[in-house]
Amino acid sequence: CPPSSSPPGHRPPAGRAQKRLTESLVSAWSSSTSTSQPAVFRPKDDEISLLTVNITTGFSPTIMECAAKGIVEDPCASGANRRCGSCGAVAYCSKDHQFIHWKVHKEECARLATQMSRIDMLSQFPFTFSVEPHALNHTKRSMRCLFLESMKVHLKGLWKSGCMCGPDIASVKDLSITTEWNMESSLCPCTEPENPVPAPLASWEDYFQWRSLPLHSPVAVLLHWPLTLYHCLQLSRIQTSRYDGHDTLHIHYLGPEKELLQLAVFAELRALFPGVHLRIELVGPAVPRSRDGEVVNISSYPNCSGESCHCRSSIASENLNCSEVTLKIWKGLYHERYGDIVKDSNPHLILAPNAGVAAYPSWMPTIEMIRGIGVPAIFTDFCEEAAHLASCCISSITGQPLGLPIQVNPFRQPIAENNSALYIPCYSNGFVFGM
């Protein structure tokens, strides 16, 4: 795994997810080159053409980092608006820095070009609300705020942590306090589903049709957390029907961050797994010390804004065909807390959303331990390149290829994430892979 100068940990505190993504990608480039001052590398004549193309179209000009940063000692002279003419995924501040970095970039250029070819496919969602993934991916974070404002949910209820304007995890005294969708009942899943869940749900369109939600509803922006967990359980081929009314399905959930301020969205697992008691152990360094050991029982859905809606009645949560979700929160790294956790909860599935395996060396002992446990372990990450780097790290530790190859998550968040390291498309829970 490439080294990281960051403190050890899985998924940093709120507001640093993008920094971690950048570190994950940049550290991989840096680790493959000498830390001493590099000589200026001059490519062969037949390689110069792909280096000297200056692309400024396709995405909005934004604050991008020069790809040579970290392997050159001289500071960047200007903004990184000079892109590779072959893959278009990396940017440079100057032709000299582009030449220097080619020694590294030529090994990844074709791979990044393949990833860039999937931009249109990844940005395809069935929703009708107005979001420009390409613009959001490379403009200020205020674009996300503008989107939430257009939906009239900015800094409200479960949406408070939906952008950088929201509270820091450490400042929230009660992680279970936010249980409001702050939108009318027709736009959110606030009550039991009308029909049993069809097996399996394979897309956002399937889910919205089952839940009778209109495609202009933005709830997928939050529901990607439980729906990704649902999808990973399908991929792991765990027979959830075995746990109907008889036992508890245990899931170890590594590195929670924003989820800690959106715990109520996991109520949707009640509808997705009727009759099953799910116990989810959320463990990670972002958990406030004061919340360590806290238990949250979810027996009802987040409320809509309608005062007379059935969701506000206590009877609404008394459906015996629905499951209960129990969340227990642990502070620390998984391999350090595992002994405490398994006293009450042996995992059937280990899930690490937006893991950033390549960014933090603290993942190494965790992966070694998971290998010994022999339980299905599934990871997600923002972009395909981060997933590729993670797969290299995992295989270097296990000595085996991935058990679950890298693939697009159909339940990825439908708003693109900023990425100052690469132009490649990034979405929360964008790609899935596993041991």
C-alpha positions in Angstrom: 0.0 0.0 0.0 1.2 3.5 -0.6 2.3 5.4 2.4 0.3 8.2 3.9 1.3 11.2 5.9 -2.1 11.3 7.6 -2.8 9.9 11.0 -3.8 6.3 10.9 -7.5 5.7 10.6 -10.4 4.5 8.5 -12.4 7.4 7.0 -11.4 10.7 8.7 -13.8 13.0 10.5 -16.5 14.9 8.7 -15.3 17.4 6.1 -12.1 15.4 5.3 -13.5 12.7 3.0 -12.4 14.6 0.0 -8.9 15.2 1.5 -8.7 11.5 2.1 -9.7 10.7 -1.5 -7.1 13.0 -2.9 -4.4 11.5 -0.5 -5.4 8.1 -1.7 -4.7 8.9 -5.3 -1.8 11.2 -4.9 0.1 9.0 -2.5 0.0 6.2 -5.0 1.7 8.4 -7.5 4.3 9.7 -5.0 5.2 6.2 -3.7 6.2 5.0 -7.1 8.9 7.7 -7.5 12.0 8.7 -5.6 11.6 11.1 -2.8 14.8 12.8 -3.8 14.7 15.7 -6.3 13.9 14.1 -9.7 15.8 14.7 -12.9 13.6 16.3 -15.6 12.3 13.3 -17.5 12.0 13.8 -21.3 9.6 11.4 -23.1 10.4 9.8 -26.4 9.5 11.7 -29.5 6.4 9.5 -30.2 5.2 10.2 -26.6 5.4 14.0 -26.8 2.3 14.5 -28.8 0.0 13.0 -26.1 1.7 15.1 -23.4 1.5 18.5 -25.1 -2.2 18.6 -25.9 -3.8 21.2 -23.7 -7.4 20.3 -23.1 -9.7 22.9 -21.5 -13.1 21.5 -22.6 -15.3 18.8 -21.3 -15.4 20.0 -17.7 -15.7 23.4 -16.1 -12.3 24.9 -15.2 -11.8 24.5 -11.4 -9.2 24.3 -8.7 -7.3 21.1 -9.7 -4.0 20.0 -8.2 -1.0 19.5 -10.5 -0.5 15.8 -10.9 3.3 16.3 -10.4 2.8 17.8 -6.9 4.8 15.7 -4.5 7.4 14.5 -6.9 8.8 17.9 -7.9 10.5 20.4 -5.6 9.8 23.6 -7.5 6.4 25.1 -6.7 3.6 25.1 -9.3 3.7 28.3 -11.4 0.0 28.5 -12.0 -3.3 26.7 -11.9 -3.4 23.1 -13.1 -5.4 23.6 -16.3 -3.2 21.6 -18.7 -4.6 18.1 -19.1 -3.2 15.0 -20.5 -4.1 14.7 -24.2 -4.6 10.9 -24.0 -6.6 10.2 -20.9 -7.8 13.7 -20.0 -7.8 12.6 -16.3 -4.9 14.5 -14.9 -3.9 18.1 -15.0 -0.7 20.0 -14.8 0.4 23.6 -14.1 3.1 23.6 -16.8 4.6 21.6 -19.6 7.8 20.9 -17.5 5.8 19.3 -14.7 3.9 17.3 -17.3 7.1 16.0 -18.7 8.4 15.1 -15.3 5.3 13.3 -14.3 5.0 11.3 -17.6 7.5 8.7 -16.2 4.8 7.9 -13.6 1.7 8.7 -15.6 2.5 6.5 -18.6 1.9 3.4 -16.4 -1.6 4.5 -15.6 -2.7 6.6 -18.6 -4.5 3.9 -20.4 -6.2 2.7 -17.3 -7.4 6.2 -16.5 -8.6 6.7 -20.1 -10.8 3.6 -19.7 -12.2 5.0 -16.5 -12.9 8.3 -18.2 -14.8 6.5 -20.9 -17.4 5.6 -18.3 -18.3 9.2 -17.3 -21.6 9.2 -19.2 -22.7 5.8 -17.9 -21.9 6.7 -14.3 -23.8 10.0 -14.5 -27.0 8.2 -15.8 -29.7 8.2 -13.1 -33.5 7.9 -13.5 -34.1 11.0 -11.5 -35.7 14.1 -12.9 -34.4 16.6 -10.4 -31.8 19.0 -11.8 -28.3 18.0 -11.0 -25.3 18.4 -13.3 -22.8 15.8 -12.2 -20.0 17.2 -14.4 -20.5 20.7 -13.0 -20.9 19.5 -9.4 -17.8 17.4 -9.7 -15.5 20.3 -10.5 -17.0 23.4 -9.0 -17.3 24.8 -5.5 -19.1 22.8 -2.9 -21.8 25.5 -2.8 -23.3 23.8 -5.8 -24.4 21.0 -3.4 -25.8 23.6 -1.1 -27.7 25.1 -4.0 -29.2 21.7 -4.9 -30.4 21.1 -1.3 -31.8 24.7 -1.2 -33.7 24.0 -4.4 -35.2 21.0 -2.7 -36.0 23.2 0.4 -34.1 20.8 2.7 -30.8 22.6 3.2 -29.7 22.3 6.8 -33.0 20.7 7.8 -33.5 17.4 9.6 -31.6 14.5 8.1 -30.2 16.8 5.5 -28.1 18.9 7.9 -24.9 17.0 7.2 -25.6 16.9 3.4 -23.1 19.6 2.7 -20.2 21.4 4.3 -22.5 23.9 6.0 -23.7 21.2 8.5 -22.5 20.4 12.0 -19.4 18.5 12.9 -20.0 15.1 14.3 -18.1 15.9 17.5 -20.5 18.8 18.2 -23.7 16.7 18.1 -24.7 15.4 21.5 -27.3 12.9 20.4 -26.6 10.9 17.3 -30.2 9.6 17.1 -32.0 12.9 17.4 -32.6 13.7 13.8 -35.6 11.7 12.5 -37.3 14.1 10.1 -37.3 14.0 6.3 -38.7 17.6 6.2 -40.7 16.9 3.0 -44.2 15.8 2.3 -45.2 12.1 2.5 -45.4 11.6 -1.2 -41.7 12.3 -1.5 -40.2 10.1 1.2 -40.5 6.6 2.6 -42.1 7.5 6.0 -44.4 4.5 6.4 -44.4 0.7 5.6 -44.2 -0.2 1.9 -47.5 -1.1 0.2 -46.1 -4.3 -1.2 -43.4 -6.8 -0.2 -40.0 -6.1 -1.6 -39.5 -7.7 -5.0 -36.3 -9.8 -5.1 -33.9 -8.4 -5.8 -34.0 -4.7 -6.3 -31.3 -3.9 -8.9 -31.5 -0.2 -9.4 -32.8 3.1 -8.0 -35.6 2.9 -10.5 -36.7 -0.5 -9.1 -36.5 0.9 -5.5 -38.5 4.1 -6.3 -41.2 2.1 -8.1 -41.5 -0.4 -5.2 -41.7 2.5 -2.7 -44.1 4.5 -4.9 -41.8 7.5 -4.9 -41.7 10.0 -7.7 -38.4 10.4 -9.5 -38.1 14.0 -8.6 -37.7 13.1 -4.9 -34.1 13.6 -3.7 -34.2 10.9 -1.0 -31.6 8.7 -2.8 -29.0 11.4 -1.8 -29.4 9.9 1.8 -30.7 6.4 1.1 -27.6 5.3 -0.7 -26.2 4.2 2.7 -28.9 1.6 3.5 -29.4 0.7 -0.2 -25.7 0.1 -0.6 -25.8 -2.2 2.4 -28.8 -4.0 0.9 -26.9 -4.4 -2.4 -23.8 -5.8 -0.6 -25.9 -8.4 1.2 -27.2 -9.5 -2.2 -23.7 -9.7 -3.6 -22.5 -11.7 -0.6 -25.3 -14.2 -1.3 -26.2 -14.3 2.4 -29.6 -16.0 2.7 -31.4 -13.3 4.7 -34.5 -15.5 4.8 -32.7 -17.7 7.2 -33.0 -15.0 9.8 -36.7 -14.4 9.5 -38.0 -14.3 13.1 -35.4 -16.7 14.3 -32.0 -15.1 14.7 -30.2 -11.8 14.3 -28.3 -10.8 11.2 -25.0 -9.2 12.3 -23.2 -6.6 10.2 -20.0 -4.9 11.1 -19.9 -1.5 9.4 -16.5 0.1 9.3 -15.6 3.8 9.2 -18.9 5.6 9.6 -18.7 9.3 9.2 -21.7 11.3 7.8 -23.9 8.3 8.6 -23.5 9.1 12.2 -25.6 12.2 11.7 -28.1 10.3 9.4 -28.7 7.1 11.4 -32.5 7.3 10.9 -32.1 6.5 7.2 -31.1 2.9 8.2 -34.8 2.4 9.2 -35.3 1.6 5.5 -33.6 -1.7 6.2 -36.8 -2.6 8.1 -38.7 -2.5 4.8 -35.9 -4.2 2.8 -35.6 -7.1 5.2 -39.0 -7.7 6.6 -39.1 -9.9 9.7 -35.3 -9.8 10.1 -33.6 -8.3 13.1 -30.5 -6.5 11.9 -27.8 -5.6 14.4 -25.2 -3.2 12.9 -21.9 -2.4 14.7 -20.6 0.9 13.5 -16.9 1.2 14.3 -14.5 4.0 13.3 -12.3 6.8 14.6 -14.8 9.5 13.6 -17.1 8.3 16.4 -17.0 10.9 19.3 -15.6 9.5 22.4 -18.7 10.4 24.3 -20.8 8.3 21.9 -18.6 5.1 22.3 -20.9 2.2 23.3 -24.1 4.1 22.5 -27.0 1.9 21.3 -29.7 3.2 18.9 -32.8 1.1 18.3 -34.8 1.9 15.2 -38.4 0.7 15.2 -40.0 3.3 13.0 -39.3 5.4 9.9 -38.2 9.0 9.8 -41.3 11.3 9.7 -42.5 13.4 6.8 -43.6 17.0 7.3 -47.3 16.2 7.4 -48.7 16.6 10.9 -51.6 14.3 10.2 -49.6 11.6 8.4 -49.9 8.0 9.6 -46.1 8.0 10.2 -46.6 10.1 13.3 -48.8 7.5 14.9 -47.3 4.9 17.3 -49.4 2.3 15.6 -47.4 2.8 12.4 -44.3 1.1 13.9 -46.1 -1.9 15.3 -46.1 -4.0 12.2 -44.9 -7.4 13.2 -43.9 -8.2 9.6 -41.3 -5.5 9.8 -37.8 -5.9 11.2 -36.0 -4.0 13.9 -32.7 -2.4 13.4 -30.2 -2.1 16.3 -27.1 0.1 15.9 -24.2 0.1 18.3 -21.5 2.6 17.9 -17.8 2.0 18.7 -14.9 4.4 18.6 -11.6 3.1 17.2 -10.1 1.0 14.5 -11.8 -2.3 13.7 -8.8 -4.5 14.4 -8.4 -2.8 17.8 -12.1 -3.1 18.8 -12.9 -6.4 17.2 -12.4 -8.4 20.4 -14.9 -6.3 22.3 -17.4 -6.3 19.4 -17.6 -10.1 18.9 -18.5 -10.7 22.5 -22.0 -9.9 21.4 -21.9 -9.8 17.7 -20.1 -12.3 15.3 -20.4 -10.8 11.8 -22.2 -12.4 8.9 -20.9 -9.5 6.7 -18.3 -6.8 7.0 -18.9 -3.6 5.1 -16.5 -0.7 4.7 -18.2 2.2 2.7 -16.0 4.8 1.0 -13.1 2.9 2.7 -10.0 4.6 1.2 -7.9 1.5 1.7 -5.0 2.9 -0.3 -4.8 6.1 1.8 -4.2 4.7 5.3 -1.7 2.1 6.4 -4.0 1.4 9.4 -6.1 -0.7 7.0 -3.3 -3.3 6.7 -3.8 -5.0 10.1 -7.6 -4.8 9.6 -7.4 -6.6 6.3 -5.1 -9.2 7.7 -7.6 -9.8 10.5 -10.5 -10.0 8.1 -8.7 -12.6 6.1 -8.3 -14.7 9.2 -12.0 -14.3 10.1 -13.2 -15.8 6.8 -16.3 -13.6 6.7 -17.5 -11.9 3.5 -16.0 -8.4 3.4 -17.1 -5.8 0.9 -15.6 -2.3 0.4 -16.9 0.7 -1.6 -15.0 3.8 -2.8 -15.7 7.0 -4.5 -14.0 6.3 -7.9 -12.7 3.4 -9.9 -9.1 4.4 -9.5 -9.4 4.5 -5.7 -11.0 1.0 -5.9 -8.2 -0.2 -8.2 -5.5 1.1 -5.7 -7.4 -0.5 -2.9 -7.6 -3.9 -4.7 -3.8 -3.8 -5.2 -3.3 -3.2 -1.4 -5.7 -6.0 -0.5 -4.1 -8.5 -2.9 -0.6 -7.6 -1.6 -1.8 -8.5 1.9 -3.9 -11.6 1.1 -1.8 -12.9 -1.8 -5.1 -13.5 -3.7 -7.2 -11.6 -6.2 -10.4 -10.0 -5.1 -13.2 -12.4 -4.4 -15.7 -9.7 -5.7 -14.3 -7.8 -8.7 -14.6 -4.0 -8.9 -18.0 -3.1 -10.2 -20.3 -0.1 -10.4 -22.7 0.3 -7.4 -26.2 0.8 -8.8 -27.2 2.5 -5.5 -24.4 5.0 -5.6 -25.2 8.5 -4.4 -26.6 10.5 -7.4 -24.6 13.6 -6.8 -21.0 13.7 -7.9 -18.2 14.4 -5.4 -15.4 16.9 -5.8 -12.0 15.4 -6.7 -9.1 17.8 -7.0 -6.7 15.0 -7.9 -8.3 13.6 -11.0 -11.0 14.5 -13.5 -12.5 11.0 -13.2 -16.1 10.7 -12.0 -16.5 10.3 -8.2 -19.7 9.3 -6.3 -20.1 8.3 -2.7 -20.3 4.5 -2.6 -19.6 4.6 -6.4 -17.8 1.3 -6.7 -18.1 -2.0 -4.9 -15.4 -4.7 -4.5 -14.7 -7.4 -1.9 -12.4 -10.0 -0.4 
